[in-house]
């Protein structure tokens, strides 16, 4: 199977992390993958906050609906959109970072449950900027099994909404 597809199939939501740090070169590769993500009209109206300080990670995790386990990861990434930026661009950027992290052997977890004003306060994000999502990044201390996915025929349609697309790929 193609290496990119293997990475996609391997990605899991990790909620337990080992305390090991991430080598700077690996972190920079993750950031570079995010930088190369496509955005509408190549406007790149986003910023990514890289949280490595232990206390700021703890406070960020508290602002994420009390998901304190996030602070166990050595890095938390927070994707911010600038005024006029599109949330979908931020989602693509963070997905590139997450897949790069997975390919390098790190675990991540999409974090969409957060108190926006609280996260902005912790990270000094201007009020007129948006927060798309966050993710912890680190070595996994667990190996969750793949979660069940809906069958293709329930999700995909061909040439309109009526005809389902069914297939079996492993």
N, C-alpha and C positions, 0 to 999 in steps of 0.2 A: 504494500500500500504506500502511497505517496506520504512523504514525511509531514507535510502540512496537514493532511487529513488525519494522520496518526496523532498529531498534537491536538487537533480539534476533538477527536474521539476520547483522548486521554484526560482532557480538562475536567476537573471536578470542583465543587465548592468545598473549600477546606476551612474548617472552623477550629482546628487545633494546630498550633505551630511549635516547632522546635526553637530554642533560643538562639541558634546559630545566626550570625550576621550574613548578609549578602555581600560577596566581594564587589567592590566598586565597579569593576569591569562588567560584571553581569548586570548590575543596576543600570549602568550606562547603555548597555545593549537593549534593555527593556525600554528605557526612555527613547532611544533612537527609533525603535520599532513604532512607538507612539508618534514620534515626530514625522515619520514617513507615511502616516495614515492619510487617506484622502479626506478632504473637506470640501463642502460646496464652494465652487468657484475658487478653490485653493485659498480661501480667506484666512484659514487657520486662526479663527477667533476663539481660541481656547488657551488655557494655561493649566499645567498640572503641578500640584503641590506635592512634593516628596517629603513625607514626614518620617524622620528617623529618630528624633529626640524622644526618649522614653516617656517623659512627662507629657509632652504634646501628643504622643500616640494615645496615652491613657485618657487625656481630656477629649481627644477626637472620638475615641471609642465610646466614651460616656455620652457624647452628643449624638451618637448613632444609636439611639434608642437603648442605651445601656449595654451594648454588645461588647463588653469589656474584653472578651477573648480576642478581639481584633488587635489589642495592644500587645499581645504576645508575639505577633509577627514583627520582624525588625524594621519593616517599612509599611507605611500606609500611603497609598496614592489617592489623591482627591482631584477629580476632573472638574474644572471650572470653565464656564462659558463667559466670554466677554459680552458686554452689551451688543445686541444685534447678532450674536452668535446663535447657531442652531444646536439644539440639544442632540439631534441625531449625529452631528459631527463629533460631539463629545463622546457619544456612545461608541462610535467607530474608533476613535482614538484610544479609548480605554480598552476596547476589545483587542486592538493590536497589542497593547501593553500586556494584557492578560495572556494572550496566546504566546507572546514572546517569553513571558515568565514560565509558562507551562513547558515550552520547548527547552528551556534551560533547567528544568527540574524543580521549579518552585510552585507552590500552591497559592491560590488566590480565591476570593469569594466576592461576587458582586454585592455591594451594599447599597441598597436603595432606601432602607429605613433609617432616616436621619432627621434631626431637627435642623433645618437650614440655617436659621439665625444663630443657633448655638454653634454649629460647625464654622460658620462665617466668623463668629466671635473668637473662637479658638485659633483659627488659622489666619485671621486678619484679612479676610476676603471682603472687598468692597460690596456695599449693599446692592448696587446695580448689576452685580455679576451673579450668574446662576451656578448651582452645583448640580452636576449630572448624576454622578455616582462616586463611590469610593471603593477601594479594594485593599485589603491587607496583602502583603507579598512576603513569603518566607518558605522555609523548608517545612513540608507537611509532617505533622506528628500523628497522622491518621491516613488511612487509605480507604475512603468510602467507595462503596460499589457504585456502578453506574445506576442512575435513577431511570425508572421506566419512562418512556416517551410515548406519546400518542402515535397510533399507526399513521403512515403516510396518507392514506385515503381520507383521514379525518382532517388533515392539515393542508393538503395541496389540491388545487383545482386547475384544470386545463381549459384555456380559451374561454373563460367565463367562470361563474360560480357553481354551475351545475355539475360538471363532470369531474369526479375525483381522479387523482393520480395515485395509483397503487404500485408498490414495488417492494422488493426485499433485497437490501444491501447489508452485508455484515462487515 
